[in-house]
Amino acid sequence: MSQTKETVPTRTWARGPLKRLRDDRRGVVAVENAFLLLPFLVLLFAILETGITLAASVVLENGVHRVGRKILTGEFAGPGGQPSREQFQQLVCDEIPVLLKCENLKIDLRTFSTYDQIALNYDPKDLRYEMGSGDEITVLRVFYEWEWIVSLLHSIPEDGEQANILSAVAAFRNEPF
């Protein structure tokens, strides 16, 4: 008599559903990637937004220093006269070529007799436009309401607005003109 080994079918349906789920290794990589995807994307967008905000801040700073140089050298004191507030805002906008919208710019231009009088706090209700004359201390401050691209990546300001204020300052004594 020959003995044949009879195979007994496995009965996976009889095992408990939790044991089947634990033993099943299909899709493990997909689940691990799903857990890692959200933190990775949050970090990636935070880095991108920080870089774009830094670039916008540098563009604003460079534009303010170029306009400040024109005030310092008396370029606006020539035969054409001093520009109006709107014309001056357009001059600042022309020096800021990318990343910033002109309607979000707030410009504060003041003259002082001493450097001790200069206050750098931001008050949107107290913005002035005083071009000044030769040999005066002039401070040009430009503020920009930067709107966040990914609003989940920043803390909401106390006033509830979804904006961050970028600023650039140029302080100098005008040349005698």
GROMACS elastic network, one bead per residue, 0.5 to 0.9 nm:
[ bonds ]
;  ai    aj funct       b0    kb
    7    10     6  0.89966   500
    8    11     6  0.89864   500
   10    13     6  0.86730   500
   10    14     6  0.89405   500
   11    14     6  0.54852   500
   11    15     6  0.71723   500
   12    15     6  0.53051   500
   12    16     6  0.84053   500
   12    20     6  0.76550   500
   13    16     6  0.76745   500
   13    17     6  0.82888   500
   13    20     6  0.87648   500
   14    17     6  0.86864   500
   15    18     6  0.84122   500
   15    19     6  0.67044   500
   15    20     6  0.67419   500
   16    19     6  0.53640   500
   16    20     6  0.64091   500
   16    21     6  0.87356   500
   17    20     6  0.51211   500
   17    21     6  0.61314   500
   17    22     6  0.85830   500
   18    21     6  0.50067   500
   18    22     6  0.60496   500
   18    23     6  0.85785   500
   19    22     6  0.50182   500
   19    23     6  0.60884   500
   19    24     6  0.85050   500
   20    23     6  0.52355   500
   20    24     6  0.60594   500
   21    24     6  0.53007   500
   21    25     6  0.83275   500
   22    25     6  0.76840   500
   24    27     6  0.84484   500
   24    28     6  0.86653   500
   25    28     6  0.57463   500
   25    29     6  0.89433   500
   26    29     6  0.80966   500
   26    30     6  0.87964   500
   27    30     6  0.51075   500
   27    31     6  0.63149   500
   27    32     6  0.87003   500
   28    31     6  0.52480   500
   28    32     6  0.62324   500
   28    33     6  0.86047   500
   29    32     6  0.50781   500
   29    33     6  0.60360   500
   29    34     6  0.84674   500
   30    33     6  0.51230   500
   30    34     6  0.60821   500
   30    35     6  0.87430   500
   31    34     6  0.50060   500
   31    35     6  0.64051   500
   31    36     6  0.88068   500
   32    35     6  0.52346   500
   32    36     6  0.64237   500
   32    37     6  0.86562   500
   33    36     6  0.50237   500
   33    37     6  0.57906   500
   34    37     6  0.52077   500
   34    38     6  0.72716   500
   35    38     6  0.67154   500
   35    39     6  0.79045   500
   36    39     6  0.58223   500
   36    40     6  0.61624   500
   36    41     6  0.87185   500
   37    40     6  0.51375   500
   37    41     6  0.60756   500
   37    42     6  0.85937   500
   38    41     6  0.51945   500
   38    42     6  0.61384   500
   38    43     6  0.85782   500
   39    42     6  0.51049   500
   39    43     6  0.61084   500
   39    44     6  0.84970   500
   40    43     6  0.51935   500
   40    44     6  0.60606   500
   40    45     6  0.86477   500
   41    45     6  0.60491   500
   41    46     6  0.83966   500
   42    45     6  0.52974   500
   42    46     6  0.60785   500
   42    47     6  0.86455   500
   42   152     6  0.88370   500
   42   153     6  0.76843   500
   43    46     6  0.50619   500
   43    47     6  0.62097   500
   43    48     6  0.86523   500
   44    47     6  0.52351   500
   44    48     6  0.62479   500
   44    49     6  0.86461   500
   45    49     6  0.59605   500
   45    50     6  0.83790   500
   45   150     6  0.74195   500
   45   153     6  0.81410   500
   46    49     6  0.52130   500
   46    50     6  0.60368   500
   46    51     6  0.85543   500
   46   150     6  0.80067   500
   46   153     6  0.62761   500
   46   154     6  0.88631   500
   47    50     6  0.51610   500
   47    51     6  0.61843   500
   47    52     6  0.86965   500
   48    51     6  0.51379   500
   48    52     6  0.62083   500
   48    53     6  0.85705   500
   49    52     6  0.51105   500
   49    53     6  0.60154   500
   49    54     6  0.84519   500
   49   148     6  0.78388   500
   49   149     6  0.68535   500
   49   150     6  0.74907   500
   49   153     6  0.87055   500
   50    53     6  0.51273   500
   50    54     6  0.60832   500
   50    55     6  0.86141   500
   51    54     6  0.50776   500
   51    55     6  0.61804   500
   51    56     6  0.86484   500
   52    55     6  0.50532   500
   52    56     6  0.61929   500
   52    57     6  0.86003   500
   52    99     6  0.85078   500
   53    56     6  0.50794   500
   53    57     6  0.61619   500
   53    58     6  0.86828   500
   53   146     6  0.79425   500
   53   148     6  0.86618   500
   53   166     6  0.86564   500
   54    57     6  0.50298   500
   54    58     6  0.62499   500
   54    59     6  0.86786   500
   55    58     6  0.51262   500
   55    59     6  0.62249   500
   55    60     6  0.86495   500
   55    99     6  0.82287   500
   56    59     6  0.50833   500
   56    60     6  0.61744   500
   56    61     6  0.85879   500
   56    98     6  0.79360   500
   56    99     6  0.58807   500
   56   100     6  0.68938   500
   56   146     6  0.87060   500
   56   166     6  0.84018   500
   57    60     6  0.51023   500
   57    61     6  0.61086   500
   57    62     6  0.86439   500
   57   166     6  0.62883   500
   57   167     6  0.74037   500
   57   168     6  0.77985   500
   58    61     6  0.50246   500
   58    62     6  0.61242   500
   58    63     6  0.85536   500
   58   168     6  0.88597   500
   59    62     6  0.52768   500
   59    63     6  0.61959   500
   59    64     6  0.86781   500
   59    95     6  0.87702   500
   59    96     6  0.62333   500
   59    97     6  0.78932   500
   59    98     6  0.74947   500
   59    99     6  0.79466   500
   59   100     6  0.84493   500
   60    63     6  0.52011   500
   60    64     6  0.61937   500
   60    65     6  0.86908   500
   60    95     6  0.85146   500
   60    96     6  0.62272   500
   60   100     6  0.80010   500
   60   142     6  0.80303   500
   60   143     6  0.87618   500
   60   144     6  0.82835   500
   60   166     6  0.81443   500
   60   167     6  0.75615   500
   60   168     6  0.64703   500
   61    64     6  0.52413   500
   61    65     6  0.62827   500
   61    66     6  0.87532   500
   61    96     6  0.89773   500
   61   142     6  0.86828   500
   61   167     6  0.76530   500
   61   168     6  0.50345   500
   61   169     6  0.73854   500
   61   170     6  0.86283   500
   62    65     6  0.51987   500
   62    66     6  0.62676   500
   62    67     6  0.87696   500
   62    95     6  0.80701   500
   62    96     6  0.78641   500
   62   168     6  0.85465   500
   63    66     6  0.51835   500
   63    67     6  0.63176   500
   63    68     6  0.84837   500
   63    92     6  0.66695   500
   63    93     6  0.80617   500
   63    94     6  0.83125   500
   63    96     6  0.52233   500
   63    97     6  0.85066   500
   63   168     6  0.88832   500
   64    67     6  0.52118   500
   64    68     6  0.59061   500
   64    69     6  0.85116   500
   64    92     6  0.69128   500
   64    95     6  0.76559   500
   64    96     6  0.82822   500
   64   140     6  0.74803   500
   64   141     6  0.77945   500
   64   142     6  0.70658   500
   64   168     6  0.65061   500
   64   169     6  0.69747   500
   64   170     6  0.67148   500
   65    69     6  0.60496   500
   65    70     6  0.87141   500
   65   140     6  0.88277   500
   65   168     6  0.84118   500
   65   169     6  0.78427   500
   65   170     6  0.60387   500
   66    69     6  0.51527   500
   66    70     6  0.66223   500
   66    92     6  0.86860   500
   66    95     6  0.71671   500
   67    70     6  0.51253   500
   67    71     6  0.65262   500
   67    72     6  0.86961   500
   67    91     6  0.75428   500
   67    92     6  0.64053   500
   67    95     6  0.73062   500
   67   140     6  0.87100   500
   67   170     6  0.89620   500
   68    71     6  0.50907   500
   68    72     6  0.60525   500
   68    73     6  0.86858   500
   68   138     6  0.88153   500
   68   139     6  0.84047   500
   68   140     6  0.66979   500
   68   169     6  0.89344   500
   68   170     6  0.60945   500
   68   171     6  0.79719   500
   68   172     6  0.81343   500
   69    73     6  0.62075   500
   69    74     6  0.86114   500
   69    75     6  0.86942   500
   69   170     6  0.87552   500
   69   172     6  0.89588   500
   70    73     6  0.54238   500
   70    74     6  0.63251   500
   70    75     6  0.52627   500
   70    76     6  0.70499   500
   71    74     6  0.52028   500
   71    75     6  0.60507   500
   71    76     6  0.63080   500
   71    77     6  0.82437   500
   71   131     6  0.77696   500
   71   132     6  0.88832   500
   71   138     6  0.84569   500
   71   174     6  0.71138   500
   71   175     6  0.89267   500
   72    75     6  0.77509   500
   72   134     6  0.83277   500
   72   138     6  0.81679   500
   72   172     6  0.69737   500
   72   173     6  0.68991   500
   72   175     6  0.58753   500
   73    76     6  0.83958   500
   73    77     6  0.89140   500
   73   134     6  0.87805   500
   73   174     6  0.66553   500
   73   175     6  0.57861   500
   73   176     6  0.83256   500
   73   177     6  0.77636   500
   74    77     6  0.51325   500
   74    78     6  0.71432   500
   74   133     6  0.79744   500
   74   134     6  0.72455   500
   74   174     6  0.73013   500
   74   175     6  0.69871   500
   74   176     6  0.80478   500
   74   177     6  0.60971   500
   75    78     6  0.60611   500
   76    79     6  0.83823   500
   76    80     6  0.74089   500
   76    81     6  0.62680   500
   76    82     6  0.52679   500
   76    83     6  0.70519   500
   76   131     6  0.85657   500
   77    80     6  0.74718   500
   77    81     6  0.55847   500
   77    82     6  0.59185   500
   77   133     6  0.76364   500
   77   134     6  0.87258   500
   77   177     6  0.76281   500
   78    81     6  0.56947   500
   78    82     6  0.78134   500
   79    82     6  0.88139   500
   80    83     6  0.80928   500
   82    88     6  0.87600   500
   82   131     6  0.73864   500
   83    86     6  0.78629   500
   83    87     6  0.55191   500
   83    88     6  0.57217   500
   83   131     6  0.87916   500
   84    87     6  0.50928   500
   84    88     6  0.60153   500
   84    89     6  0.85411   500
   84   129     6  0.88090   500
   85    88     6  0.50561   500
   85    89     6  0.61581   500
   85    90     6  0.86693   500
   85   107     6  0.89114   500
   85   129     6  0.65889   500
   86    89     6  0.50598   500
   86    90     6  0.62915   500
   86    91     6  0.86749   500
   87    90     6  0.50549   500
   87    91     6  0.62368   500
   87    92     6  0.87627   500
   88    92     6  0.63146   500
   88    93     6  0.85863   500
   88   107     6  0.89530   500
   89    92     6  0.51253   500
   89    93     6  0.61836   500
   89    94     6  0.86453   500
   89   102     6  0.80444   500
   89   105     6  0.80545   500
   89   106     6  0.84382   500
   89   107     6  0.71199   500
   90    94     6  0.60774   500
   90    95     6  0.87203   500
   90   102     6  0.78575   500
   91    94     6  0.51096   500
   91    95     6  0.65840   500
   92    95     6  0.52457   500
   92    96     6  0.66181   500
   92   102     6  0.85957   500
   92   107     6  0.87808   500
   92   142     6  0.88810   500
   93    96     6  0.51272   500
   93    97     6  0.72077   500
   93   100     6  0.85446   500
   93   101     6  0.81356   500
   93   102     6  0.57402   500
   93   105     6  0.82781   500
   94    97     6  0.62725   500
   96    99     6  0.81551   500
   96   100     6  0.71152   500
   96   101     6  0.89511   500
   96   102     6  0.86310   500
   97   100     6  0.76159   500
   98   101     6  0.81725   500
  100   103     6  0.88368   500
  100   104     6  0.77600   500
  100   105     6  0.83354   500
  100   144     6  0.80035   500
  100   146     6  0.81592   500
  101   104     6  0.57973   500
  101   105     6  0.73118   500
  101   144     6  0.86754   500
  102   105     6  0.54157   500
  102   106     6  0.88450   500
  102   144     6  0.87298   500
  103   106     6  0.82580   500
  104   143     6  0.81749   500
  104   144     6  0.55704   500
  104   145     6  0.55383   500
  104   146     6  0.78409   500
  105   142     6  0.67713   500
  105   143     6  0.57614   500
  105   145     6  0.69469   500
  106   124     6  0.75647   500
  106   127     6  0.77743   500
  106   141     6  0.83135   500
  106   142     6  0.56869   500
  106   144     6  0.62375   500
  106   145     6  0.83196   500
  107   127     6  0.67734   500
  107   128     6  0.76806   500
  107   129     6  0.78179   500
  107   140     6  0.74587   500
  107   141     6  0.59767   500
  107   143     6  0.63975   500
  107   144     6  0.88281   500
  108   126     6  0.82999   500
  108   128     6  0.51001   500
  108   129     6  0.60401   500
  108   130     6  0.84257   500
  108   139     6  0.79644   500
  108   140     6  0.59718   500
  108   141     6  0.50660   500
  108   142     6  0.62107   500
  108   143     6  0.82378   500
  109   127     6  0.76105   500
  109   128     6  0.57225   500
  109   130     6  0.55208   500
  109   131     6  0.66200   500
  109   132     6  0.89753   500
  109   138     6  0.72168   500
  109   139     6  0.58026   500
  109   141     6  0.62771   500
  109   142     6  0.84155   500
  110   127     6  0.87949   500
  110   128     6  0.63586   500
  110   129     6  0.61662   500
  110   131     6  0.68078   500
  110   132     6  0.75102   500
  110   137     6  0.83720   500
  110   138     6  0.57122   500
  110   139     6  0.54085   500
  110   140     6  0.66871   500
  110   141     6  0.85913   500
  111   118     6  0.89205   500
  111   130     6  0.62753   500
  111   131     6  0.71850   500
  111   132     6  0.58562   500
  111   133     6  0.87041   500
  111   136     6  0.65500   500
  111   137     6  0.54666   500
  111   139     6  0.62965   500
  111   140     6  0.88948   500
  112   115     6  0.69730   500
  112   116     6  0.87805   500
  112   117     6  0.66047   500
  112   118     6  0.70722   500
  112   132     6  0.89119   500
  112   136     6  0.68004   500
  112   137     6  0.51833   500
  112   138     6  0.63145   500
  112   139     6  0.79204   500
  113   116     6  0.86978   500
  113   117     6  0.75693   500
  113   136     6  0.66220   500
  113   137     6  0.61785   500
  113   138     6  0.89020   500
  114   117     6  0.58400   500
  114   118     6  0.77216   500
  114   136     6  0.87921   500
  114   137     6  0.69475   500
  115   118     6  0.56850   500
  115   137     6  0.72633   500
  115   171     6  0.89248   500
  116   119     6  0.82296   500
  118   139     6  0.78522   500
  119   122     6  0.88869   500
  120   141     6  0.82401   500
  120   169     6  0.85665   500
  122   125     6  0.89461   500
  122   126     6  0.84046   500
  122   127     6  0.87770   500
  122   143     6  0.81721   500
  123   126     6  0.54951   500
  123   127     6  0.71104   500
  124   127     6  0.60619   500
  124   143     6  0.89881   500
  130   138     6  0.85149   500
  131   138     6  0.77011   500
  132   135     6  0.88197   500
  132   136     6  0.65837   500
  132   137     6  0.81695   500
  132   138     6  0.69992   500
  132   174     6  0.84162   500
  133   136     6  0.60635   500
  133   137     6  0.89749   500
  133   138     6  0.89394   500
  133   174     6  0.71967   500
  133   175     6  0.87569   500
  133   176     6  0.79347   500
  133   177     6  0.74052   500
  134   137     6  0.87899   500
  134   173     6  0.81720   500
  134   174     6  0.52532   500
  134   175     6  0.55284   500
  135   173     6  0.59070   500
  135   175     6  0.53167   500
  135   177     6  0.75990   500
  136   172     6  0.83365   500
  136   173     6  0.54049   500
  136   174     6  0.53954   500
  136   175     6  0.79892   500
  136   176     6  0.83307   500
  137   171     6  0.72868   500
  137   172     6  0.56762   500
  137   174     6  0.62119   500
  138   170     6  0.81486   500
  138   171     6  0.58174   500
  138   172     6  0.55643   500
  138   173     6  0.60091   500
  138   174     6  0.68187   500
  139   169     6  0.70615   500
  139   170     6  0.57415   500
  139   172     6  0.65597   500
  139   173     6  0.87087   500
  140   168     6  0.81957   500
  140   169     6  0.57056   500
  140   170     6  0.51522   500
  140   171     6  0.63570   500
  140   172     6  0.87931   500
  141   167     6  0.70844   500
  141   168     6  0.58145   500
  141   170     6  0.65288   500
  141   171     6  0.84230   500
  142   166     6  0.83191   500
  142   167     6  0.56466   500
  142   168     6  0.54115   500
  142   169     6  0.65465   500
  142   170     6  0.89265   500
  143   165     6  0.63945   500
  143   166     6  0.56823   500
  143   168     6  0.66639   500
  143   169     6  0.88616   500
  144   164     6  0.80941   500
  144   165     6  0.55434   500
  144   166     6  0.50584   500
  144   167     6  0.62423   500
  144   168     6  0.88075   500
  145   163     6  0.58551   500
  145   164     6  0.57400   500
  145   166     6  0.64516   500
  145   167     6  0.88926   500
  146   162     6  0.87571   500
  146   163     6  0.54401   500
  146   165     6  0.58350   500
  146   166     6  0.64739   500
  147   151     6  0.86293   500
  147   162     6  0.64269   500
  147   164     6  0.63287   500
  147   165     6  0.86755   500
  148   151     6  0.55608   500
  148   152     6  0.89202   500
  148   153     6  0.84406   500
  148   154     6  0.80535   500
  148   162     6  0.67901   500
  148   163     6  0.62230   500
  148   164     6  0.72751   500
  149   152     6  0.89926   500
  149   153     6  0.88728   500
  150   153     6  0.59627   500
  150   154     6  0.81061   500
  151   154     6  0.61990   500
  151   155     6  0.84489   500
  151   156     6  0.84514   500
  151   162     6  0.72760   500
  152   155     6  0.78363   500
  152   156     6  0.89497   500
  154   157     6  0.88471   500
  156   159     6  0.81509   500
  156   160     6  0.61762   500
  156   161     6  0.70916   500
  156   162     6  0.65079   500
  156   163     6  0.84238   500
  157   160     6  0.54602   500
  157   161     6  0.62806   500
  157   162     6  0.72128   500
  157   163     6  0.78723   500
  157   164     6  0.81776   500
  158   161     6  0.77896   500
  159   162     6  0.89460   500
  160   163     6  0.88497   500
  161   164     6  0.84558   500
  173   176     6  0.89819   500
  174   177     6  0.80726   500
